[in-house]
Amino acid sequence: MRSRLGHLLKSFRASWGAEDGNGGLVIDLPVSNRDIASLIETRPESLSRAIRKLRSDGLAEFNARSVKIADPSLFFATVETVGSC
């Protein structure tokens, strides 16, 4: 599920992402977390657990309608190689 989330965020990056000036990435989310869960075919509760894990691992900071990724290369490499949270 983490890899599906990574792929979705990568697709959002093209249209709604911007560099933060420190090498990081901020993606304005065009949909709610409930919609994201639906798009990646998981339950909202599972998405919430994945978001908490990404936050605790220091990979991303999710807010209501945005996500801040300090090191995009590390984030995308990590979420694409890890099967699930």
C-alpha positions in Angstrom: 0.0 0.0 0.0 2.9 2.3 0.7 4.2 1.9 -2.8 0.7 2.8 -4.2 0.7 5.9 -2.1 4.2 6.8 -3.4 3.1 6.4 -7.0 0.0 8.5 -6.4 2.1 11.3 -4.8 4.6 11.1 -7.6 1.7 11.7 -10.1 0.5 14.6 -8.0 4.0 16.0 -7.9 3.9 17.0 -11.6 0.8 19.2 -11.3 0.6 20.2 -7.6 4.2 20.0 -6.3 6.8 22.7 -5.8 10.3 22.8 -4.4 10.5 24.5 -1.0 13.9 26.2 -1.5 15.8 23.7 0.7 15.7 20.8 -1.7 12.4 19.6 -0.3 9.1 19.2 -2.0 5.6 20.4 -1.0 2.7 18.8 -2.7 -0.7 20.5 -2.4 -3.2 17.6 -2.3 -6.1 18.1 -4.7 -8.2 15.5 -2.8 -9.0 14.5 0.8 -7.3 11.6 2.6 -10.5 9.7 2.2 -10.3 10.1 -1.6 -6.6 9.2 -1.5 -7.5 6.0 0.3 -10.1 5.2 -2.4 -7.7 6.0 -5.2 -5.1 3.6 -3.8 -7.7 1.0 -3.0 -7.3 0.9 0.8 -9.3 1.9 3.9 -8.9 5.3 5.4 -7.7 3.7 8.6 -4.9 1.9 6.7 -3.9 5.2 5.0 -3.8 6.9 8.4 -1.4 4.2 9.7 0.8 4.6 6.7 0.9 8.4 7.1 1.8 8.0 10.8 4.6 5.6 9.9 6.0 7.9 7.2 5.9 10.8 9.7 7.6 8.8 12.4 10.2 7.6 10.0 10.9 11.3 9.2 10.1 10.8 5.5 7.1 13.1 5.1 4.9 15.5 7.0 1.2 15.3 6.1 -1.2 18.2 6.8 -4.8 18.5 6.0 -4.3 19.2 2.3 -0.5 19.1 1.7 2.5 16.9 2.2 6.0 18.1 2.8 8.8 15.8 1.8 12.3 16.9 3.0 14.2 14.6 0.8 12.2 13.6 -2.3 14.8 11.1 -3.6 14.9 9.2 -0.4 11.1 9.3 0.1 10.3 8.0 -3.4 13.0 5.4 -3.2 11.8 4.2 0.2 8.1 4.0 -0.5 8.7 2.3 -3.9 10.8 -0.4 -2.4 8.9 -1.1 0.8 5.8 -3.3 0.2 3.6 -1.9 3.0 3.5 -0.3 6.4 
